[in-house]
Amino acid sequence: MSKYGPSRKELKLRMIVSAGGLLLLTVALALRGLPKGPAMFEVIGIAGVFFGGTFLWSLKNLLRRDHPDAS
């Protein structure tokens, strides 16, 4: 267990916001199609990795109970 870091409540918030970002990214890609050129890297690469990574990191810490207020 970590002595420092985000609380359980903050991890849940981060996970919810990340899931929302991934959902919006998916909807935008479904409605507008895949972007061409550098926009492909920006939209899928940066946004996808950011939201996906934050979601997975938060989920991992919640499941492992790796937060300061874990009992």
Residue, then its C-alpha position, 0 to 999 in steps of 0.5 A: m500500500s502506498k502512503y502517498g498518492p491519490s485517494r480512492k475517490e480521486l482514482k474513481l473520478r479519474m477513471i470515470v473521466s477517462a472512460g468518458g474521454l475514451l467514449l467521446l473519442t470513439v463516438a467522434l471517430a465513428l461519426r467523422g471517420l479516421p483522420k488523415g495525416p498528422a491528425m491521426f497521430e494527435v487524435i488516436g495516439i495522444a488522446g487515446v494513450f492518455f485516456g486509456g493509460t489513465f483509465l488502466w492506471s486508475l483501475k489497477n490502483l483501485l483493484r490492488r487497493d494501492h491508495p492511502d485510504a485503503s483499509 
